[in-house]
Amino acid sequence: MKYKKYKITWIDPTGDSGWHSAEEIDEFECEDCVIEAYVYYKDKKTVKTFASYSISKKGEMTFGDVNVLPTATIKSMKVIK
C-alpha cells in the first residue's frame, strides 16, 4: 500500500458551554489527543488521515474514519512500522 501509518499526537481545542468560575476557567486547557492512522495527504496547512479502508474487486479503495487536522495543532508524527 502506498500510504504510511502514523501515530499522531495533536492538540484538541476543548470547550464547555456551561457556567464556570474564574478558577475553573484558569484551569481549563486543551487536550493532547493521539490517533493512529494512515496519512492520505499532507501539506503545510493540513494532514488528512484515514484509519480503515476497503478494496473492491475492481481494485478501488474506499476510506473510513477520515480526519483532517490543521498542521498547527500537530505536536508529533511518528511512522508506525
BAKETI-499492 format. One record per residue (C-alpha): x, y, z; residue in three letters; residue number from 1; chain. Coordinates in nm, 4 decimals. Layout:
<rs>
          x          y          z   resn   resi   chain
          X          Y          Z    ala    NUM       A
...
</rs>
This chain:
<rs>
          x          y          z   resn   resi   chain
     0.0000     0.0000     0.0000    met      1       A
     0.1296     0.3473    -0.0804    lys      2       A
     0.0047     0.5027     0.2469    tyr      3       A
     0.2141     0.5012     0.5646    lys      4       A
     0.0638     0.4530     0.9095    lys      5       A
     0.1446     0.7138     1.1760    tyr      6       A
     0.0955     0.7789     1.5433    lys      7       A
    -0.0091     1.1442     1.5523    ile      8       A
    -0.0229     1.3492     1.8728    thr      9       A
    -0.2241     1.6659     1.8351    trp     10       A
    -0.3757     1.9415     2.0465    ile     11       A
    -0.7554     1.9335     2.0575    asp     12       A
    -0.9465     2.2534     2.1365    pro     13       A
    -1.1681     2.1919     2.4363    thr     14       A
    -1.4981     2.3641     2.5038    gly     15       A
    -1.7819     2.3678     2.7520    asp     16       A
    -2.0986     2.5740     2.7204    ser     17       A
    -2.1788     2.5644     3.0935    gly     18       A
    -2.1183     2.8314     3.3567    trp     19       A
    -1.7727     2.8391     3.5186    his     20       A
    -1.5921     3.0256     3.7939    ser     21       A
    -1.2767     3.2227     3.7160    ala     22       A
    -1.0745     2.9471     3.8859    glu     23       A
    -1.2290     2.6799     3.6625    glu     24       A
    -1.1506     2.8859     3.3517    ile     25       A
    -0.7912     2.9340     3.4680    asp     26       A
    -0.7545     2.5537     3.4955    glu     27       A
    -0.9247     2.4833     3.1609    phe     28       A
    -0.6757     2.3569     2.8989    glu     29       A
    -0.6592     2.1983     2.5567    cys     30       A
    -0.6306     1.8208     2.5458    glu     31       A
    -0.3471     1.6196     2.3924    asp     32       A
    -0.5001     1.3526     2.1691    cys     33       A
    -0.3451     1.0598     1.9852    val     34       A
    -0.4633     0.8884     1.6695    ile     35       A
    -0.3091     0.6026     1.4762    glu     36       A
    -0.3986     0.6313     1.1109    ala     37       A
    -0.2729     0.6257     0.7558    tyr     38       A
    -0.1723     0.9616     0.6112    val     39       A
    -0.3666     1.0192     0.2905    tyr     40       A
    -0.2351     1.3709     0.2200    tyr     41       A
    -0.0120     1.6259     0.3877    lys     42       A
     0.0810     1.9858     0.3087    asp     43       A
     0.1811     2.2970     0.5053    lys     44       A
    -0.1766     2.3578     0.6292    lys     45       A
    -0.3343     2.0164     0.6862    thr     46       A
    -0.2842     1.6439     0.7319    val     47       A
    -0.5626     1.4173     0.6043    lys     48       A
    -0.5864     1.0687     0.7539    thr     49       A
    -0.7942     0.7517     0.7412    phe     50       A
    -0.7953     0.4598     0.9831    ala     51       A
    -0.9746     0.1940     0.7803    ser     52       A
    -1.0180     0.1063     0.4161    tyr     53       A
    -1.1764    -0.1390     0.1786    ser     54       A
    -1.0601    -0.2520    -0.1645    ile     55       A
    -1.3301    -0.3566    -0.4115    ser     56       A
    -1.2999    -0.6440    -0.6558    lys     57       A
    -1.2193    -0.3792    -0.9182    lys     58       A
    -0.9263    -0.2578    -0.7051    gly     59       A
    -1.0910     0.0690    -0.5984    glu     60       A
    -1.0214     0.1897    -0.2440    met     61       A
    -1.2766     0.3481    -0.0147    thr     62       A
    -1.1808     0.5056     0.3172    phe     63       A
    -1.3318     0.5170     0.6675    gly     64       A
    -1.2690     0.7121     0.9890    asp     65       A
    -1.1380     1.0121     0.7958    val     66       A
    -0.9903     1.3184     0.9710    asn     67       A
    -0.8338     1.6442     0.8603    val     68       A
    -0.6010     1.8053     1.1150    leu     69       A
    -0.4568     2.1572     1.0946    pro     70       A
    -0.0771     2.1177     1.0999    thr     71       A
    -0.0581     2.3950     1.3614    ala     72       A
    -0.2254     2.1568     1.6110    thr     73       A
     0.0104     1.8627     1.5494    ile     74       A
     0.2766     1.8071     1.8158    lys     75       A
     0.4379     1.4957     1.6650    ser     76       A
     0.4054     1.2385     1.3861    met     77       A
     0.5851     0.9056     1.4069    lys     78       A
     0.5733     0.6328     1.1443    val     79       A
     0.4369     0.3019     1.2728    ile     80       A
     0.6138     0.0024     1.1215    lys     81       A
</rs>
